[in-house]
Amino acid sequence: MAHLLFICSKNQWRSPTAEGLFKNQQLHQARSAGTSDKARIKVSQKLLDWADEVFVMERRHRQLLQQRFALHKPVTVLDIEDDYQFNDPELIALLQAALQEYLQ
């Protein structure tokens, strides 16, 4: 089972929506976190070490991770701006398109 970590800023809308796509999936386990001090769940070295693959919503999230943590794996930028609410159908469609190889 692969561990997928999704990261946005405050861990309120984008990354929890991505995590939810994998809720009942047996091939992958997903978690989410945020880079902000105000994040619901803050990204940590422990979470990064847990993950087999790390996905961030914006390039700046990858930059923050590179500055703050020891990254020993690639980080995929999904290029999804902070324009969506939690479980917004358009956000779900963007995530499904970007993550289709993992959602099979």
N, C-alpha and C positions, 0 to 999 in steps of 0.2 A: 504494500500500500504506500503510495507516494504522498508525502506531506506538502501541501501547497499553502503558502502564506501570501495574503493579499494586504497591501498597505496603501492607505490614503492619508489625509491630514488628520482628521479628528476621529476617524473610525466610527462615523455615524451613518453614512449613506452608501458610498461606493464600495468600500472594502467589505462591510457586512453583507451587502447585497451579493457580492461575488462569493463570499463564504457560504451563503445560503444556497447557492446553486449546487453545492456539493453535499448538502445536508444528508441525503439518503443514498449517496453514491458509494459503492463498495470499493472502487478502484483507487480513490483518493480521499484523504482527510484534509480538510481546509480549516484554517484559522485566519483571523484578520487583526490588524492593529493600525495605529496611527502614529505619525511623526510628531505631532503637536504635543505640547505639555498639557493641553486640554483634551487630549484624546481619551475616548472611553476606555480603550486598552492601548497602552503605549508599547511601541515596538521595543524589543529588548534583544540583547545578544542571545539569550536563551531561546527566544522565539526564532531568531534567525538560524541558530544552530539546529533547531528542531526541523526546520523546513528543508525539503529536498529542492524545491523551486520557489523563488520569490518573485512576486509580481507587484509592481507599483503602478499607480494610476497616472503619474506625471513624472517627467524627467527630474524635476526638483526633488521628488521623493527619493529617487536613486542617489542623487548628489548628497542629500542629507544622510542617507545610510552609509555611503562611502566615507563621509566625514566623521561619523560618530561610532562606527562599528567595524569590526574585523569581518569582512565579507570574503567567504571562501567558495562562493558559488555565483553564477551569473544572475543578474537581476533583469527581468523583462519589463519594459515600459509599455503599458497598455494605451497610453495617450488618451485617457478619458478625463476630460475637464470636470471641475466641480460644479456641474450644472444640473444635477439630478437629485431627487429625493430618494430615500430608502425604497427599494423595490419598484422604482419607476420603470414602467414597461420599456421605455426607450433605453434606459440603462441596462436592463436585463438583456435586451436584444444586442447591444454593443458588446456586453460581456460574453454572451453566448457565441457571437461571431469570433471574438478574439480567442476564446478558450475552447473552441469546438473540438480540438484533438483530445482534450482532457475530459470532455463531457460525454464521450461515447460509451 
